[in-house]
Amino acid sequence: MPEISIRGQRMPESPIRKLAPYADIAKKKGHKVYHLNIGQPDIKSPEIAINAIKNIDLTIIEYGPSAGYESYRRKLADFYTKQDVKVSFEDIMITTGGSEALLFALGSIMDPGDEVIIPEPFYANYSAFSEESSAKVVPVISNIESGFTLPTIEEFEKAITPKSKAILICNPNNPTGYLYSESEINQLGELVKKHDLFLIADEVYREFIYDERDQHFSVMNLKGIEQNVIMIDSVSKRYSMCGARIGCMVTKNRQVIAAAMKFAQARLCPPTIEQIACEAAIDTPQSYFDEVIVEYKERRDTLISELNKIEGVVVKTPKAAFYCIAQLPVDNTDDFAQWLLESYDSNGETVMVAPAAGFYSTPNVGLNQVRIAYVLKKEDLIRAVQILKDAIQVYNSEKNQLVLKSTVN
């Protein structure tokens, strides 16, 4: 039988989705599964976007421009300018989700064997995108004790080699919920200027900041390194439109745009119908976002309060996005997460979490951590954490019994 490629073998599984078959089996048993594993908001998409789809008057759903419709790009440029990110529509390429924007960015700047430095834990698919681009991920570790602040510049310096081509960050951060400060972003700016690297920033959670004293600072506002900077964005979380699969790559570097255009032409164009909805969504009233932020802040506070009631759990209050990393009093969360779905229920209910080891590229790190997405209503979060608390006790008791039996034997 022919063999699959080495790249295919090396592609990492998603820690967010790899347990989905076990969740499906649990549901077939009649169990309710509380999904804390995936960042799928239950917030309604803006009515203005839904109506734009309902009112489409097309006789042909035709190909669009490879870079996306100019009307949408112009409107998006105005949107960013109002957020003090001054760009033109020519700096923007519309993509099939933020994922494709990252693939285009890495494909345009990385040669086989080049290195991309990423603070870890990081969004798990960064490893997959790097593998697809034949690039090597070089992690710089942050830790739960500090709340996952940016690693020191000295640690970044140690990671830089002649093969280093870019630093990639997610701000606000998925999976940790950390928000990098303006000072931290400026430090990275100085570093990429010193070593002539690219700085790629995934800023898809820019709206989800919960404390008034905290502000998002975009890499597009760094001075003197405009040619080094690439911003990634998406409508998925901003408008609760994950299934629309529309994102964008933003950069003032014309060579990067030109190279990315070749990738864009190869896939023809981003989706037509979804761009119409996303263009309309830009007119979503501020009241929509105000309500969403209030809701997520309450969910965040509820989740952290409930987690802190579990003995042995370590968790820091996230500043932004809608995720946190929690350290659980179990030895291996991969095993625990599968056991939750396969072997445990509380009155016909169980919980699905994302094992955090998959958000690290350093081996044997994060083995007792999980990423939790607080995208459920508060009542469901309280119930889910109660199930988690009870499950931890049962799981550890079963493990201890197995150890005792093996010792006796």
N, C-alpha and C positions, 0 to 999 in steps of 0.2 A: 504494500500500500504506500502511495506517496506520502512524504512527511510534510508537516506544516513548517513554516519558516521559523528561524530562531527568534525573530522579532515577535512572531505570534506566540511562541512559547514564553517569551519574557514579559509580554504584556501583563501588568498586574491586574488582579481582580479588584473590583470596587468593594471596599469595606462597608459601603452604604447599601449596596444592592446584592451582595453575594449570598446573603441569608434569605433572600426573597422566597426561594423555593420552600424553605422551612416555614415561613410565614403563611404561604399558600396552603401548606398541609395543615397547619394549626387552624386556619379558617375553615377548611373542609371538615375538620372535626367539630366545627360549631363554636370555636373559641373567638372571642373578640380580641383583636390585636391593637394595642396602642402604639402607633408608629412614632417613636422618638428618634428614628434612625435617619430620616430624610427631610431635607429642607423644602417641603411642599406646603406652602402656607394654605390655611383654610379661609383666608380673607378673600372676599369676593373681588374679582377683577373690576376695574372701573366701568361703570355703565356706559360711558362714552365710547369705550373701546368695543364693548359687546354690540352696541348699536351700530357702530361703523361696519361691523361684519354683517349684521342683519340687513343693513341698507345698501350693501354693495350692488351696483348696477353694471355688471359686466356681461358681455356676450362671449368673451374669450378670456380665460385666465392665462395670459401670455407670459413669456419670458420678460423679466425686467433687466435693468442694467446690472452688470456684475458687481459694481460697487454699491448697489442699492439705489432706490429712487432718489433723485436729487431733491425733490420736495421734502422728503423725510429727512435727508441729511441736513438740509438748510434749517429745518425746524428744530432738529436735534442740536445743531450748532447754537441756535438762539437759546435753547434750554440750558446748555452748558454755560453760555455767556452770563445768563441770569444767576448762575451758581458761582460766578467769578472765575470760570474756566474759559478763557478766551480762545476759541478755535473757530476756524472756518469750515464750511461744508466739505472743502477739499481735503481737510485733515481727517475726515471720517470715512471709514469703510464699513458698510452694513454686512453683518455675517449671520450665519445660521447658528444663533446662540453665542454666548460668550466663549463656549468651548472652541468653536471654529475660529473665533478671533485670536485665541491663544495659539491654536495650531498654525494659523497664518503668520502670527508674530514670530513664533519659534522657527517655523519653516523658512522665514525670510532672513533670519539673522544667524542661525546655527548651522555649522557644518558638522558632518559625522565626527563624533568624539569630542566636540566642544562641550563646555561645562556651563551649567546654569546653577547659580547658588540660590538656595531657597531656605529661609528660616523654617524650621520644623517645630511642631507639627504643621502640615500644610494640606490644602485641599487635595485629596487622594488622586484625583485625575491629573494633577500636574505631572506625576510620574508617568502616567500613560501618554500624555501629550509629548513629554520629553522623549519617551521611547519611540513614539511615532516619528519624531524628528531626528532620531539617531543621536540625541544629545544625552549627556550624563548629568544626573542630578547630584549636586554637592550640598549636603545639608549643613546648616548651622543651627544648633539646637537651642531652643528656649525651654523654659521649665515652668511647671505648674506653681511652684513656690513663689515665683516672681509675678505670677499672673500672665505669663507668656509675653513679657515685654520684649522689645527688639534686642537680640543678642548684641554684645558689645562690638564696636567697630573693629577692635583687635581680633575678635573671633572671625569676622568677615575677612580681614586682612590675611589671616592664616589660611583661609580657604581659597584664596585667589592664586591661580597658577597661570602659566602661559596659555592654557586652554580655556581659561575663563572668558565667557562672552557676555553674560548677563546676570543680573540679580532679579529675582522674581518675588514679589510680595503680594499679599492679599490684604487690602485695607479698606474697611474693617475686615477682620480676619475670620475666615472659615478654615478651621473648625473651632478656634478658641474664643471668638467674640472680642478679641483685643483690638483696640483702636490705636494705631500708631500716631504719635503726636507730631506736630509741625517740626519740633526739634529733631525727632528721630528721622523724619523724612529728609530734612536738610542734611543730616549726617550721611545718609545714604547718597544724597545728591553729591556731596563732596567726594565720597568714595568712588562713585562711578566716573566722576570728572577726573580724579587722580589717575585711575587705571583705564580710562577710556572704555568703559563698559556700557551696555544698555541697561536701563532700569525699566522693568515691566511691572505695572501695578494693576492688579485686578481690583477694581473699585465698585463692584456690583452692589455692595451693601451700603453705599454712601449715605442713603437716607435713614438708615436704621441706627440712630444714635440716641441714647436715652437720658443723658444728663446734660443740663443746659451749659455747664462749664466746659463740656467736650465739643470740639468742632472737627469736622473732617478737613484735612489738608491734602489736596490732590497733587500728584507728582507733576501734573501739567503746569503747576504754578512755580516749579523750580526754575530759577534764573540761571542762564549761562550754559545749560545743558539741554536745550530744547531738542537738539538732534539725537540725544541719547535716550529720550523718554518715549515709552509706549503705554497708553492707558487702555484697559479692557473694561467694557461695560456690557450690560444686558438689561432687558426689560423684565426678566423672569421674576425677580423678587420685588423690584420697585412697584410694579403694577399687579403682582400676583398673577403673572401670565407665563408660568414656566413652560407650558406646552406650546407657546407661540414660537419658541426657538428663534428669537431675534436678539442679536447682540451687535456689538461694534468694536472695531479697533480704531483708536485715535492716536495720531502722531503727526508732528510737524516735519518729520524726516521724509522727504520726498522719495528717497531711494527705497525706504521700507515700504511706503505706499505702492510704489511701482512694482516691487518684488511681490508684495501680497496680492496685487492685481492679477498676476499670473496664476496664483493659486485660485483666486476668485473666478477667473475666466474658466479654469479647468472644471469647477463645479457649476458653472453657468451663471446662476444668480441666487440670491436669497429668496425665501418664499414671498410670493406676491400678496396673497390675502392677509398674511400676518403683518406685513409692512403697513398695509392700510390701517389695520387695527392699532398698530404701535404709533403711527403718525397721529391718529386721533387721540391716543392715550396721553400725549404730551399736554393736552388741554385739560387734563384731570385737575379739578379744583384742589387748592391747598387743604381744604377741610378733610378731604379723603386721607391725606398723609398724616394730618394731625390726629385723626381718630385711630389710624393704624399704629402710630407710635405710642399713643396712650395704651392701647391694647397690648402691644408687645412688651412695653415696660412692666405692666402688671403681670404678664405671663412670666417674664424674666424673674421678677421679684418673688412670685409664687414658687417657681421651680427651685430657685436657690434656697429659699426658706425651707422648703420641704426636704431637699437633699441634705441640708445641714442637720436635719433631725435624725439622719441615719448614722449610727456609730461607725466610725472608720472611713467615712467618705470625705474626700478632700476636693473642694471646688472653690473657685474664685468667681466673684460677680463679673460677668462680661459687660464691657462698656457699650458694645454695639453688635450688629448683625443679629441673628437669633439662634446662636449655638453656644454651648459651653463644653469644655472637657472636664469630666469628673473622674476622679480616681476612686475606684471601688475596693472594698476589702475582700477581693477575690484574687486568686493567683493568675488567672488567664481569662480575659473577657471574651476572647474568641470562643472558647469552650462554653463559658457562661451564657453568652448571647444565643448560641445554638441551643443550649439546654433550655433556656427560657421558652423557646418556640416549640421544641421537640418534646419536652418532658415535664413542663410545669404550667399550671394554670391556677388562678385563684377565682373560684366561682365562675369558671368558664372564661376568664380573661387573663391575658398575658401582655408582655411588653416586648417591643423590638428596639434594640439599640445598635449603634454602629461601633464595633470594636475599634479603639483608637490606634492600635499598632499599625493599621493600614494607612494612617495619616503621617507616619514617620517612614523615612527611608533607612535610618540607622537601625540595624538589627537589634532585636530584643529590647526595644524601648517602647513604652506605652502599653505594655502587656496587661496592666491592671487598670487601664483607663478606657473610657467610652466617650464618644461624642453624642451629646443630646441636643436635639432641635426642639425648641419650645414653640412649635407651630400649632399646638392644640389649645383648645379653650382651657381656662384655668381649672375648671372642675375635672377635666380629663387629665390634666397634668398632676393634680393632687392624687387622683386615683392611680395613675401610672406609677408615681413614685412610691405609693403605699405598696403596690404589687412588687415593685423593685426591692423595697425594704424586706418584705416577707420572703421573697425569693432568695435573697442573699443568705438569709438565715438557713433556709432549707438546703440550698446548694452547698454551703460550707459544712452543714451537718452531714450531708450525704458523703461529701469528700472525706471528712474526718473518719466516718465509719469505714469507708473503703481502705483508708490508710491503716486503721486498726486491724481490719481483717487480714490485710497483706502482712502486717507485722506478726500476727498470731500464726499465720500459715508459714 
